[in-house]
Amino acid sequence: MKWILCLLIQMLGLVPLWAADHSILEYGAVPDGQTLNTTAIQAAIDAAYKERGGRVTIPSGRYLTGSIILKTGVEL
């Protein structure tokens, strides 16, 4: 039954209620406006995706980044 719910959530692009928050700071992001944080942001997105959905949070600060790839079920 749970796999049906997970499939439905993924097909609709929703974030499940049990999804965890992933702060980019936990993945090494530095809010100084000079450090390139692309790898840390992408790592947080990838971790949320591997858990079948989640939320990536970006705390206050200035974050320099390049291109990132958003994934299904991940809220930024």
PDB file of N, CA, C, O and CB in Angstrom:
ATOM      1  N   MET A   1       0.818  -1.192   0.000  1.00  0.00           N
ATOM      2  CA  MET A   1       0.000   0.000   0.000  1.00  0.00           C
ATOM      3  C   MET A   1       0.861   1.255   0.000  1.00  0.00           C
ATOM      4  O   MET A   1       0.565   2.213  -0.714  1.00  0.00           O
ATOM      5  CB  MET A   1      -0.930  -0.001   1.196  1.00  0.00           C
ATOM      6  N   LYS A   2       1.935   1.254   0.803  1.00  0.00           N
ATOM      7  CA  LYS A   2       2.794   2.439   0.871  1.00  0.00           C
ATOM      8  C   LYS A   2       3.460   2.704  -0.475  1.00  0.00           C
ATOM      9  O   LYS A   2       3.662   3.863  -0.835  1.00  0.00           O
ATOM     10  CB  LYS A   2       3.861   2.269   1.964  1.00  0.00           C
ATOM     11  N   TRP A   3       3.804   1.665  -1.224  1.00  0.00           N
ATOM     12  CA  TRP A   3       4.463   1.880  -2.517  1.00  0.00           C
ATOM     13  C   TRP A   3       3.516   2.555  -3.501  1.00  0.00           C
ATOM     14  O   TRP A   3       3.961   3.313  -4.363  1.00  0.00           O
ATOM     15  CB  TRP A   3       4.965   0.545  -3.100  1.00  0.00           C
ATOM     16  N   ILE A   4       2.208   2.292  -3.385  1.00  0.00           N
ATOM     17  CA  ILE A   4       1.231   2.959  -4.248  1.00  0.00           C
ATOM     18  C   ILE A   4       1.188   4.447  -3.915  1.00  0.00           C
ATOM     19  O   ILE A   4       1.148   5.288  -4.813  1.00  0.00           O
ATOM     20  CB  ILE A   4      -0.178   2.321  -4.089  1.00  0.00           C
ATOM     21  N   LEU A   5       1.196   4.765  -2.636  1.00  0.00           N
ATOM     22  CA  LEU A   5       1.193   6.158  -2.206  1.00  0.00           C
ATOM     23  C   LEU A   5       2.459   6.867  -2.672  1.00  0.00           C
ATOM     24  O   LEU A   5       2.392   7.996  -3.158  1.00  0.00           O
ATOM     25  CB  LEU A   5       1.063   6.249  -0.681  1.00  0.00           C
ATOM     26  N   CYS A   6       3.600   6.222  -2.530  1.00  0.00           N
ATOM     27  CA  CYS A   6       4.870   6.803  -2.976  1.00  0.00           C
ATOM     28  C   CYS A   6       4.859   7.045  -4.482  1.00  0.00           C
ATOM     29  O   CYS A   6       5.324   8.086  -4.948  1.00  0.00           O
ATOM     30  CB  CYS A   6       6.044   5.885  -2.599  1.00  0.00           C
ATOM     31  N   LEU A   7       4.334   6.097  -5.240  1.00  0.00           N
ATOM     32  CA  LEU A   7       4.257   6.243  -6.688  1.00  0.00           C
ATOM     33  C   LEU A   7       3.348   7.401  -7.079  1.00  0.00           C
ATOM     34  O   LEU A   7       3.686   8.189  -7.962  1.00  0.00           O
ATOM     35  CB  LEU A   7       3.761   4.949  -7.324  1.00  0.00           C
ATOM     36  N   LEU A   8       2.202   7.505  -6.426  1.00  0.00           N
ATOM     37  CA  LEU A   8       1.263   8.582  -6.701  1.00  0.00           C
ATOM     38  C   LEU A   8       1.883   9.941  -6.373  1.00  0.00           C
ATOM     39  O   LEU A   8       1.751  10.888  -7.149  1.00  0.00           O
ATOM     40  CB  LEU A   8      -0.029   8.379  -5.901  1.00  0.00           C
ATOM     41  N   ILE A   9       2.542  10.036  -5.251  1.00  0.00           N
ATOM     42  CA  ILE A   9       3.198  11.280  -4.853  1.00  0.00           C
ATOM     43  C   ILE A   9       4.267  11.663  -5.854  1.00  0.00           C
ATOM     44  O   ILE A   9       4.387  12.832  -6.219  1.00  0.00           O
ATOM     45  CB  ILE A   9       3.807  11.149  -3.457  1.00  0.00           C
ATOM     46  N   GLN A  10       5.045  10.688  -6.304  1.00  0.00           N
ATOM     47  CA  GLN A  10       6.107  10.958  -7.263  1.00  0.00           C
ATOM     48  C   GLN A  10       5.534  11.372  -8.614  1.00  0.00           C
ATOM     49  O   GLN A  10       6.064  12.281  -9.254  1.00  0.00           O
ATOM     50  CB  GLN A  10       7.002   9.731  -7.424  1.00  0.00           C
ATOM     51  N   MET A  11       4.463  10.723  -9.058  1.00  0.00           N
ATOM     52  CA  MET A  11       3.857  11.059 -10.344  1.00  0.00           C
ATOM     53  C   MET A  11       3.282  12.471 -10.342  1.00  0.00           C
ATOM     54  O   MET A  11       3.338  13.166 -11.356  1.00  0.00           O
ATOM     55  CB  MET A  11       2.766  10.054 -10.690  1.00  0.00           C
ATOM     56  N   LEU A  12       2.738  12.892  -9.225  1.00  0.00           N
ATOM     57  CA  LEU A  12       2.143  14.221  -9.129  1.00  0.00           C
ATOM     58  C   LEU A  12       3.173  15.298  -8.785  1.00  0.00           C
ATOM     59  O   LEU A  12       2.855  16.487  -8.807  1.00  0.00           O
ATOM     60  CB  LEU A  12       1.041  14.216  -8.089  1.00  0.00           C
ATOM     61  N   GLY A  13       4.398  14.891  -8.468  1.00  0.00           N
ATOM     62  CA  GLY A  13       5.445  15.847  -8.136  1.00  0.00           C
ATOM     63  C   GLY A  13       5.244  16.500  -6.777  1.00  0.00           C
ATOM     64  O   GLY A  13       5.689  17.626  -6.555  1.00  0.00           O
ATOM     65  N   LEU A  14       4.577  15.800  -5.870  1.00  0.00           N
ATOM     66  CA  LEU A  14       4.315  16.343  -4.539  1.00  0.00           C
ATOM     67  C   LEU A  14       5.409  15.964  -3.560  1.00  0.00           C
ATOM     68  O   LEU A  14       6.175  15.030  -3.800  1.00  0.00           O
ATOM     69  CB  LEU A  14       2.972  15.857  -4.024  1.00  0.00           C
ATOM     70  N   VAL A  15       5.479  16.687  -2.466  1.00  0.00           N
ATOM     71  CA  VAL A  15       6.423  16.366  -1.400  1.00  0.00           C
ATOM     72  C   VAL A  15       5.643  15.649  -0.310  1.00  0.00           C
ATOM     73  O   VAL A  15       4.682  16.206   0.219  1.00  0.00           O
ATOM     74  CB  VAL A  15       7.140  17.656  -0.845  1.00  0.00           C
ATOM     75  N   PRO A  16       6.036  14.417   0.044  1.00  0.00           N
ATOM     76  CA  PRO A  16       5.294  13.672   1.068  1.00  0.00           C
ATOM     77  C   PRO A  16       5.371  14.347   2.435  1.00  0.00           C
ATOM     78  O   PRO A  16       6.326  15.066   2.727  1.00  0.00           O
ATOM     79  CB  PRO A  16       5.825  12.248   1.170  1.00  0.00           C
ATOM     80  N   LEU A  17       4.358  14.108   3.268  1.00  0.00           N
ATOM     81  CA  LEU A  17       4.308  14.715   4.591  1.00  0.00           C
ATOM     82  C   LEU A  17       5.465  14.290   5.478  1.00  0.00           C
ATOM     83  O   LEU A  17       5.876  15.036   6.367  1.00  0.00           O
ATOM     84  CB  LEU A  17       3.012  14.373   5.260  1.00  0.00           C
ATOM     85  N   TRP A  18       5.998  13.085   5.241  1.00  0.00           N
ATOM     86  CA  TRP A  18       7.078  12.577   6.083  1.00  0.00           C
ATOM     87  C   TRP A  18       8.453  13.042   5.590  1.00  0.00           C
ATOM     88  O   TRP A  18       9.476  12.633   6.139  1.00  0.00           O
ATOM     89  CB  TRP A  18       7.031  11.052   6.128  1.00  0.00           C
ATOM     90  N   ALA A  19       8.481  13.878   4.578  1.00  0.00           N
ATOM     91  CA  ALA A  19       9.744  14.326   3.995  1.00  0.00           C
ATOM     92  C   ALA A  19      10.547  15.149   4.995  1.00  0.00           C
ATOM     93  O   ALA A  19       9.997  15.929   5.773  1.00  0.00           O
ATOM     94  CB  ALA A  19       9.488  15.143   2.726  1.00  0.00           C
ATOM     95  N   ALA A  20      11.835  14.956   4.952  1.00  0.00           N
ATOM     96  CA  ALA A  20      12.733  15.665   5.857  1.00  0.00           C
ATOM     97  C   ALA A  20      13.228  16.960   5.221  1.00  0.00           C
ATOM     98  O   ALA A  20      13.261  17.097   3.998  1.00  0.00           O
ATOM     99  CB  ALA A  20      13.920  14.775   6.242  1.00  0.00           C
ATOM    100  N   ASP A  21      13.611  17.901   6.070  1.00  0.00           N
ATOM    101  CA  ASP A  21      14.252  19.123   5.600  1.00  0.00           C
ATOM    102  C   ASP A  21      15.748  18.884   5.490  1.00  0.00           C
ATOM    103  O   ASP A  21      16.344  18.214   6.333  1.00  0.00           O
ATOM    104  CB  ASP A  21      13.952  20.316   6.545  1.00  0.00           C
ATOM    105  N   HIS A  22      16.349  19.438   4.444  1.00  0.00           N
ATOM    106  CA  HIS A  22      17.785  19.328   4.235  1.00  0.00           C
ATOM    107  C   HIS A  22      18.338  20.737   4.071  1.00  0.00           C
ATOM    108  O   HIS A  22      18.173  21.357   3.020  1.00  0.00           O
ATOM    109  CB  HIS A  22      18.121  18.433   2.991  1.00  0.00           C
ATOM    110  N   SER A  23      18.985  21.232   5.096  1.00  0.00           N
ATOM    111  CA  SER A  23      19.595  22.557   5.027  1.00  0.00           C
ATOM    112  C   SER A  23      20.887  22.453   4.223  1.00  0.00           C
ATOM    113  O   SER A  23      21.683  21.537   4.428  1.00  0.00           O
ATOM    114  CB  SER A  23      19.868  23.131   6.455  1.00  0.00           C
ATOM    115  N   ILE A  24      21.087  23.399   3.309  1.00  0.00           N
ATOM    116  CA  ILE A  24      22.318  23.357   2.512  1.00  0.00           C
ATOM    117  C   ILE A  24      23.558  23.568   3.375  1.00  0.00           C
ATOM    118  O   ILE A  24      24.664  23.204   2.973  1.00  0.00           O
ATOM    119  CB  ILE A  24      22.271  24.415   1.411  1.00  0.00           C
ATOM    120  N   LEU A  25      23.382  24.149   4.555  1.00  0.00           N
ATOM    121  CA  LEU A  25      24.518  24.324   5.471  1.00  0.00           C
ATOM    122  C   LEU A  25      25.055  22.977   5.956  1.00  0.00           C
ATOM    123  O   LEU A  25      26.247  22.834   6.225  1.00  0.00           O
ATOM    124  CB  LEU A  25      24.105  25.187   6.676  1.00  0.00           C
ATOM    125  N   GLU A  26      24.149  21.980   6.064  1.00  0.00           N
ATOM    126  CA  GLU A  26      24.561  20.637   6.493  1.00  0.00           C
ATOM    127  C   GLU A  26      25.439  19.958   5.443  1.00  0.00           C
ATOM    128  O   GLU A  26      26.123  18.979   5.740  1.00  0.00           O
ATOM    129  CB  GLU A  26      23.327  19.770   6.780  1.00  0.00           C
ATOM    130  N   TYR A  27      25.419  20.474   4.227  1.00  0.00           N
ATOM    131  CA  TYR A  27      26.186  19.887   3.129  1.00  0.00           C
ATOM    132  C   TYR A  27      27.390  20.754   2.754  1.00  0.00           C
ATOM    133  O   TYR A  27      28.018  20.542   1.716  1.00  0.00           O
ATOM    134  CB  TYR A  27      25.287  19.687   1.908  1.00  0.00           C
ATOM    135  N   GLY A  28      27.701  21.720   3.599  1.00  0.00           N
ATOM    136  CA  GLY A  28      28.920  22.496   3.424  1.00  0.00           C
ATOM    137  C   GLY A  28      28.782  23.858   2.777  1.00  0.00           C
ATOM    138  O   GLY A  28      29.794  24.484   2.463  1.00  0.00           O
ATOM    139  N   ALA A  29      27.577  24.338   2.567  1.00  0.00           N
ATOM    140  CA  ALA A  29      27.394  25.657   1.961  1.00  0.00           C
ATOM    141  C   ALA A  29      27.865  26.756   2.919  1.00  0.00           C
ATOM    142  O   ALA A  29      27.726  26.640   4.137  1.00  0.00           O
ATOM    143  CB  ALA A  29      25.911  25.877   1.577  1.00  0.00           C
ATOM    144  N   VAL A  30      28.420  27.812   2.346  1.00  0.00           N
ATOM    145  CA  VAL A  30      28.935  28.941   3.120  1.00  0.00           C
ATOM    146  C   VAL A  30      28.233  30.212   2.628  1.00  0.00           C
ATOM    147  O   VAL A  30      28.318  30.547   1.446  1.00  0.00           O
ATOM    148  CB  VAL A  30      30.503  29.063   2.982  1.00  0.00           C
ATOM    149  N   PRO A  31      27.533  30.929   3.539  1.00  0.00           N
ATOM    150  CA  PRO A  31      26.746  32.095   3.119  1.00  0.00           C
ATOM    151  C   PRO A  31      27.539  33.401   3.073  1.00  0.00           C
ATOM    152  O   PRO A  31      27.094  34.417   3.607  1.00  0.00           O
ATOM    153  CB  PRO A  31      25.583  32.266   4.044  1.00  0.00           C
ATOM    154  N   ASP A  32      28.701  33.377   2.442  1.00  0.00           N
ATOM    155  CA  ASP A  32      29.536  34.584   2.428  1.00  0.00           C
ATOM    156  C   ASP A  32      29.479  35.355   1.109  1.00  0.00           C
ATOM    157  O   ASP A  32      30.083  36.422   0.997  1.00  0.00           O
ATOM    158  CB  ASP A  32      30.963  34.211   2.719  1.00  0.00           C
ATOM    159  N   GLY A  33      28.770  34.838   0.117  1.00  0.00           N
ATOM    160  CA  GLY A  33      28.662  35.516  -1.162  1.00  0.00           C
ATOM    161  C   GLY A  33      29.880  35.368  -2.059  1.00  0.00           C
ATOM    162  O   GLY A  33      29.904  35.917  -3.161  1.00  0.00           O
ATOM    163  N   GLN A  34      30.897  34.633  -1.605  1.00  0.00           N
ATOM    164  CA  GLN A  34      32.128  34.455  -2.378  1.00  0.00           C
ATOM    165  C   GLN A  34      32.450  32.992  -2.658  1.00  0.00           C
ATOM    166  O   GLN A  34      33.058  32.669  -3.679  1.00  0.00           O
ATOM    167  CB  GLN A  34      33.283  35.091  -1.650  1.00  0.00           C
ATOM    168  N   THR A  35      32.044  32.110  -1.753  1.00  0.00           N
ATOM    169  CA  THR A  35      32.318  30.687  -1.896  1.00  0.00           C
ATOM    170  C   THR A  35      31.313  30.067  -2.871  1.00  0.00           C
ATOM    171  O   THR A  35      30.110  30.307  -2.766  1.00  0.00           O
ATOM    172  CB  THR A  35      32.260  29.976  -0.517  1.00  0.00           C
ATOM    173  N   LEU A  36      31.810  29.274  -3.812  1.00  0.00           N
ATOM    174  CA  LEU A  36      30.930  28.593  -4.763  1.00  0.00           C
ATOM    175  C   LEU A  36      30.255  27.417  -4.055  1.00  0.00           C
ATOM    176  O   LEU A  36      30.930  26.493  -3.601  1.00  0.00           O
ATOM    177  CB  LEU A  36      31.728  28.107  -6.021  1.00  0.00           C
ATOM    178  N   ASN A  37      28.923  27.452  -3.963  1.00  0.00           N
ATOM    179  CA  ASN A  37      28.149  26.477  -3.198  1.00  0.00           C
ATOM    180  C   ASN A  37      27.370  25.491  -4.050  1.00  0.00           C
ATOM    181  O   ASN A  37      26.504  24.788  -3.530  1.00  0.00           O
ATOM    182  CB  ASN A  37      27.207  27.188  -2.304  1.00  0.00           C
ATOM    183  N   THR A  38      27.649  25.421  -5.330  1.00  0.00           N
ATOM    184  CA  THR A  38      26.896  24.554  -6.231  1.00  0.00           C
ATOM    185  C   THR A  38      26.902  23.104  -5.757  1.00  0.00           C
ATOM    186  O   THR A  38      25.853  22.461  -5.745  1.00  0.00           O
ATOM    187  CB  THR A  38      27.466  24.641  -7.638  1.00  0.00           C
ATOM    188  N   THR A  39      28.043  22.587  -5.372  1.00  0.00           N
ATOM    189  CA  THR A  39      28.161  21.184  -4.951  1.00  0.00           C
ATOM    190  C   THR A  39      27.338  20.909  -3.697  1.00  0.00           C
ATOM    191  O   THR A  39      26.683  19.871  -3.608  1.00  0.00           O
ATOM    192  CB  THR A  39      29.630  20.824  -4.699  1.00  0.00           C
ATOM    193  N   ALA A  40      27.360  21.817  -2.734  1.00  0.00           N
ATOM    194  CA  ALA A  40      26.606  21.629  -1.490  1.00  0.00           C
ATOM    195  C   ALA A  40      25.105  21.662  -1.753  1.00  0.00           C
ATOM    196  O   ALA A  40      24.360  20.853  -1.200  1.00  0.00           O
ATOM    197  CB  ALA A  40      26.983  22.707  -0.463  1.00  0.00           C
ATOM    198  N   ILE A  41      24.662  22.586  -2.589  1.00  0.00           N
ATOM    199  CA  ILE A  41      23.235  22.691  -2.901  1.00  0.00           C
ATOM    200  C   ILE A  41      22.768  21.451  -3.648  1.00  0.00           C
ATOM    201  O   ILE A  41      21.707  20.903  -3.348  1.00  0.00           O
ATOM    202  CB  ILE A  41      22.949  23.958  -3.735  1.00  0.00           C
ATOM    203  N   GLN A  42      23.558  21.007  -4.623  1.00  0.00           N
ATOM    204  CA  GLN A  42      23.179  19.812  -5.381  1.00  0.00           C
ATOM    205  C   GLN A  42      23.180  18.576  -4.493  1.00  0.00           C
ATOM    206  O   GLN A  42      22.337  17.695  -4.665  1.00  0.00           O
ATOM    207  CB  GLN A  42      24.127  19.606  -6.565  1.00  0.00           C
ATOM    208  N   ALA A  43      24.105  18.497  -3.552  1.00  0.00           N
ATOM    209  CA  ALA A  43      24.148  17.354  -2.630  1.00  0.00           C
ATOM    210  C   ALA A  43      22.885  17.306  -1.771  1.00  0.00           C
ATOM    211  O   ALA A  43      22.358  16.224  -1.514  1.00  0.00           O
ATOM    212  CB  ALA A  43      25.402  17.430  -1.729  1.00  0.00           C
ATOM    213  N   ALA A  44      22.397  18.453  -1.328  1.00  0.00           N
ATOM    214  CA  ALA A  44      21.167  18.502  -0.537  1.00  0.00           C
ATOM    215  C   ALA A  44      19.975  18.067  -1.386  1.00  0.00           C
ATOM    216  O   ALA A  44      19.113  17.330  -0.906  1.00  0.00           O
ATOM    217  CB  ALA A  44      20.936  19.924   0.026  1.00  0.00           C
ATOM    218  N   ILE A  45      19.916  18.514  -2.640  1.00  0.00           N
ATOM    219  CA  ILE A  45      18.842  18.118  -3.552  1.00  0.00           C
ATOM    220  C   ILE A  45      18.881  16.609  -3.790  1.00  0.00           C
ATOM    221  O   ILE A  45      17.849  15.938  -3.740  1.00  0.00           O
ATOM    222  CB  ILE A  45      18.958  18.878  -4.894  1.00  0.00           C
ATOM    223  N   ASP A  46      20.069  16.085  -4.046  1.00  0.00           N
ATOM    224  CA  ASP A  46      20.219  14.648  -4.302  1.00  0.00           C
ATOM    225  C   ASP A  46      19.817  13.814  -3.084  1.00  0.00           C
ATOM    226  O   ASP A  46      19.195  12.762  -3.231  1.00  0.00           O
ATOM    227  CB  ASP A  46      21.666  14.329  -4.696  1.00  0.00           C
ATOM    228  N   ALA A  47      20.170  14.278  -1.883  1.00  0.00           N
ATOM    229  CA  ALA A  47      19.818  13.552  -0.662  1.00  0.00           C
ATOM    230  C   ALA A  47      18.304  13.520  -0.469  1.00  0.00           C
ATOM    231  O   ALA A  47      17.746  12.485  -0.105  1.00  0.00           O
ATOM    232  CB  ALA A  47      20.495  14.194   0.561  1.00  0.00           C
ATOM    233  N   ALA A  48      17.646  14.637  -0.710  1.00  0.00           N
ATOM    234  CA  ALA A  48      16.184  14.683  -0.590  1.00  0.00           C
ATOM    235  C   ALA A  48      15.540  13.756  -1.618  1.00  0.00           C
ATOM    236  O   ALA A  48      14.568  13.066  -1.308  1.00  0.00           O
ATOM    237  CB  ALA A  48      15.665  16.130  -0.774  1.00  0.00           C
ATOM    238  N   TYR A  49      16.067  13.738  -2.816  1.00  0.00           N
ATOM    239  CA  TYR A  49      15.525  12.879  -3.878  1.00  0.00           C
ATOM    240  C   TYR A  49      15.684  11.399  -3.527  1.00  0.00           C
ATOM    241  O   TYR A  49      14.775  10.607  -3.775  1.00  0.00           O
ATOM    242  CB  TYR A  49      16.223  13.180  -5.217  1.00  0.00           C
ATOM    243  N   LYS A  50      16.815  11.023  -2.961  1.00  0.00           N
ATOM    244  CA  LYS A  50      17.054   9.626  -2.589  1.00  0.00           C
ATOM    245  C   LYS A  50      16.099   9.156  -1.504  1.00  0.00           C
ATOM    246  O   LYS A  50      15.827   7.961  -1.385  1.00  0.00           O
ATOM    247  CB  LYS A  50      18.486   9.444  -2.121  1.00  0.00           C
ATOM    248  N   GLU A  51      15.590  10.095  -0.713  1.00  0.00           N
ATOM    249  CA  GLU A  51      14.623   9.751   0.337  1.00  0.00           C
ATOM    250  C   GLU A  51      13.191   9.794  -0.195  1.00  0.00           C
ATOM    251  O   GLU A  51      12.235   9.804   0.580  1.00  0.00           O
ATOM    252  CB  GLU A  51      14.769  10.710   1.532  1.00  0.00           C
ATOM    253  N   ARG A  52      13.048   9.818  -1.517  1.00  0.00           N
ATOM    254  CA  ARG A  52      11.750   9.874  -2.202  1.00  0.00           C
ATOM    255  C   ARG A  52      10.988  11.150  -1.888  1.00  0.00           C
ATOM    256  O   ARG A  52       9.763  11.142  -1.772  1.00  0.00           O
ATOM    257  CB  ARG A  52      10.905   8.675  -1.821  1.00  0.00           C
ATOM    258  N   GLY A  53      11.717  12.233  -1.752  1.00  0.00           N
ATOM    259  CA  GLY A  53      11.099  13.541  -1.547  1.00  0.00           C
ATOM    260  C   GLY A  53      11.605  14.208  -0.299  1.00  0.00           C
ATOM    261  O   GLY A  53      12.010  13.554   0.661  1.00  0.00           O
ATOM    262  N   GLY A  54      11.576  15.510  -0.327  1.00  0.00           N
ATOM    263  CA  GLY A  54      12.028  16.272   0.821  1.00  0.00           C
ATOM    264  C   GLY A  54      12.091  17.742   0.466  1.00  0.00           C
ATOM    265  O   GLY A  54      11.760  18.149  -0.647  1.00  0.00           O
ATOM    266  N   ARG A  55      12.517  18.517   1.422  1.00  0.00           N
ATOM    267  CA  ARG A  55      12.593  19.955   1.261  1.00  0.00           C
ATOM    268  C   ARG A  55      14.038  20.397   1.467  1.00  0.00           C
ATOM    269  O   ARG A  55      14.671  20.037   2.459  1.00  0.00           O
ATOM    270  CB  ARG A  55      11.642  20.676   2.249  1.00  0.00           C
ATOM    271  N   VAL A  56      14.547  21.172   0.533  1.00  0.00           N
ATOM    272  CA  VAL A  56      15.891  21.740   0.655  1.00  0.00           C
ATOM    273  C   VAL A  56      15.724  23.178   1.114  1.00  0.00           C
ATOM    274  O   VAL A  56      15.097  23.994   0.439  1.00  0.00           O
ATOM    275  CB  VAL A  56      16.695  21.657  -0.705  1.00  0.00           C
ATOM    276  N   THR A  57      16.295  23.473   2.273  1.00  0.00           N
ATOM    277  CA  THR A  57      16.161  24.819   2.825  1.00  0.00           C
ATOM    278  C   THR A  57      17.451  25.603   2.635  1.00  0.00           C
ATOM    279  O   THR A  57      18.557  25.065   2.699  1.00  0.00           O
ATOM    280  CB  THR A  57      15.790  24.759   4.314  1.00  0.00           C
ATOM    281  N   ILE A  58      17.262  26.894   2.398  1.00  0.00           N
ATOM    282  CA  ILE A  58      18.395  27.806   2.213  1.00  0.00           C
ATOM    283  C   ILE A  58      18.248  28.913   3.253  1.00  0.00           C
ATOM    284  O   ILE A  58      17.423  29.812   3.089  1.00  0.00           O
ATOM    285  CB  ILE A  58      18.447  28.397   0.737  1.00  0.00           C
ATOM    286  N   PRO A  59      19.044  28.852   4.324  1.00  0.00           N
ATOM    287  CA  PRO A  59      18.958  29.874   5.371  1.00  0.00           C
ATOM    288  C   PRO A  59      19.391  31.246   4.841  1.00  0.00           C
ATOM    289  O   PRO A  59      19.981  31.351   3.766  1.00  0.00           O
ATOM    290  CB  PRO A  59      19.828  29.475   6.578  1.00  0.00           C
ATOM    291  N   SER A  60      19.094  32.274   5.602  1.00  0.00           N
ATOM    292  CA  SER A  60      19.473  33.631   5.218  1.00  0.00           C
ATOM    293  C   SER A  60      20.965  33.729   4.952  1.00  0.00           C
ATOM    294  O   SER A  60      21.773  33.088   5.623  1.00  0.00           O
ATOM    295  CB  SER A  60      19.070  34.624   6.301  1.00  0.00           C
ATOM    296  N   GLY A  61      21.312  34.525   3.980  1.00  0.00           N
ATOM    297  CA  GLY A  61      22.714  34.718   3.621  1.00  0.00           C
ATOM    298  C   GLY A  61      22.835  34.915   2.131  1.00  0.00           C
ATOM    299  O   GLY A  61      21.836  34.924   1.411  1.00  0.00           O
ATOM    300  N   ARG A  62      24.063  35.072   1.668  1.00  0.00           N
ATOM    301  CA  ARG A  62      24.336  35.229   0.242  1.00  0.00           C
ATOM    302  C   ARG A  62      25.095  33.997  -0.215  1.00  0.00           C
ATOM    303  O   ARG A  62      26.173  33.697   0.300  1.00  0.00           O
ATOM    304  CB  ARG A  62      25.146  36.542  -0.057  1.00  0.00           C
ATOM    305  N   TYR A  63      24.529  33.280  -1.188  1.00  0.00           N
ATOM    306  CA  TYR A  63      25.091  32.028  -1.671  1.00  0.00           C
ATOM    307  C   TYR A  63      25.407  32.142  -3.158  1.00  0.00           C
ATOM    308  O   TYR A  63      24.520  32.407  -3.969  1.00  0.00           O
ATOM    309  CB  TYR A  63      24.122  30.858  -1.409  1.00  0.00           C
ATOM    310  N   LEU A  64      26.650  31.944  -3.504  1.00  0.00           N
ATOM    311  CA  LEU A  64      27.081  31.927  -4.890  1.00  0.00           C
ATOM    312  C   LEU A  64      26.914  30.504  -5.412  1.00  0.00           C
ATOM    313  O   LEU A  64      27.366  29.551  -4.779  1.00  0.00           O
ATOM    314  CB  LEU A  64      28.561  32.421  -5.036  1.00  0.00           C
ATOM    315  N   THR A  65      26.262  30.360  -6.572  1.00  0.00           N
ATOM    316  CA  THR A  65      26.054  29.031  -7.130  1.00  0.00           C
ATOM    317  C   THR A  65      26.049  29.073  -8.650  1.00  0.00           C
ATOM    318  O   THR A  65      25.818  30.113  -9.267  1.00  0.00           O
ATOM    319  CB  THR A  65      24.750  28.435  -6.617  1.00  0.00           C
ATOM    320  N   GLY A  66      26.308  27.922  -9.225  1.00  0.00           N
ATOM    321  CA  GLY A  66      26.185  27.735 -10.663  1.00  0.00           C
ATOM    322  C   GLY A  66      24.883  27.000 -10.924  1.00  0.00           C
ATOM    323  O   GLY A  66      23.950  27.081 -10.126  1.00  0.00           O
ATOM    324  N   SER A  67      24.819  26.290 -12.028  1.00  0.00           N
ATOM    325  CA  SER A  67      23.612  25.542 -12.397  1.00  0.00           C
ATOM    326  C   SER A  67      23.390  24.366 -11.457  1.00  0.00           C
ATOM    327  O   SER A  67      24.328  23.656 -11.092  1.00  0.00           O
ATOM    328  CB  SER A  67      23.710  25.045 -13.846  1.00  0.00           C
ATOM    329  N   ILE A  68      22.133  24.175 -11.072  1.00  0.00           N
ATOM    330  CA  ILE A  68      21.745  23.021 -10.262  1.00  0.00           C
ATOM    331  C   ILE A  68      20.627  22.294 -11.003  1.00  0.00           C
ATOM    332  O   ILE A  68      19.951  22.874 -11.852  1.00  0.00           O
ATOM    333  CB  ILE A  68      21.289  23.452  -8.815  1.00  0.00           C
ATOM    334  N   ILE A  69      20.444  21.025 -10.672  1.00  0.00           N
ATOM    335  CA  ILE A  69      19.405  20.218 -11.313  1.00  0.00           C
ATOM    336  C   ILE A  69      18.380  19.846 -10.236  1.00  0.00           C
ATOM    337  O   ILE A  69      18.680  19.098  -9.306  1.00  0.00           O
ATOM    338  CB  ILE A  69      20.014  18.925 -12.002  1.00  0.00           C
ATOM    339  N   LEU A  70      17.166  20.385 -10.383  1.00  0.00           N
ATOM    340  CA  LEU A  70      16.084  20.034  -9.463  1.00  0.00           C
ATOM    341  C   LEU A  70      15.539  18.664  -9.854  1.00  0.00           C
ATOM    342  O   LEU A  70      15.612  18.264 -11.016  1.00  0.00           O
ATOM    343  CB  LEU A  70      14.949  21.113  -9.482  1.00  0.00           C
ATOM    344  N   LYS A  71      14.997  17.956  -8.881  1.00  0.00           N
ATOM    345  CA  LYS A  71      14.502  16.608  -9.125  1.00  0.00           C
ATOM    346  C   LYS A  71      13.080  16.463  -8.606  1.00  0.00           C
ATOM    347  O   LYS A  71      12.638  17.226  -7.747  1.00  0.00           O
ATOM    348  CB  LYS A  71      15.418  15.570  -8.469  1.00  0.00           C
ATOM    349  N   THR A  72      12.374  15.481  -9.134  1.00  0.00           N
ATOM    350  CA  THR A  72      10.991  15.221  -8.790  1.00  0.00           C
ATOM    351  C   THR A  72      10.839  14.969  -7.300  1.00  0.00           C
ATOM    352  O   THR A  72      11.615  14.221  -6.705  1.00  0.00           O
ATOM    353  CB  THR A  72      10.463  14.038  -9.581  1.00  0.00           C
ATOM    354  N   GLY A  73       9.829  15.601  -6.698  1.00  0.00           N
ATOM    355  CA  GLY A  73       9.519  15.390  -5.288  1.00  0.00           C
ATOM    356  C   GLY A  73      10.363  16.207  -4.349  1.00  0.00           C
ATOM    357  O   GLY A  73      10.240  16.062  -3.133  1.00  0.00           O
ATOM    358  N   VAL A  74      11.226  17.071  -4.875  1.00  0.00           N
ATOM    359  CA  VAL A  74      12.093  17.894  -4.031  1.00  0.00           C
ATOM    360  C   VAL A  74      11.596  19.339  -4.081  1.00  0.00           C
ATOM    361  O   VAL A  74      11.441  19.923  -5.154  1.00  0.00           O
ATOM    362  CB  VAL A  74      13.589  17.798  -4.493  1.00  0.00           C
ATOM    363  N   GLU A  75      11.354  19.889  -2.915  1.00  0.00           N
ATOM    364  CA  GLU A  75      10.928  21.289  -2.816  1.00  0.00           C
ATOM    365  C   GLU A  75      12.123  22.146  -2.444  1.00  0.00           C
ATOM    366  O   GLU A  75      12.841  21.837  -1.493  1.00  0.00           O
ATOM    367  CB  GLU A  75       9.785  21.460  -1.774  1.00  0.00           C
ATOM    368  N   LEU A  76      12.336  23.211  -3.183  1.00  0.00           N
ATOM    369  CA  LEU A  76      13.457  24.120  -2.906  1.00  0.00           C
ATOM    370  C   LEU A  76      12.900  25.391  -2.326  1.00  0.00           C
ATOM    371  O   LEU A  76      13.657  26.309  -2.011  1.00  0.00           O
ATOM    372  CB  LEU A  76      14.293  24.417  -4.186  1.00  0.00           C
TER     373      LEU A  76
END
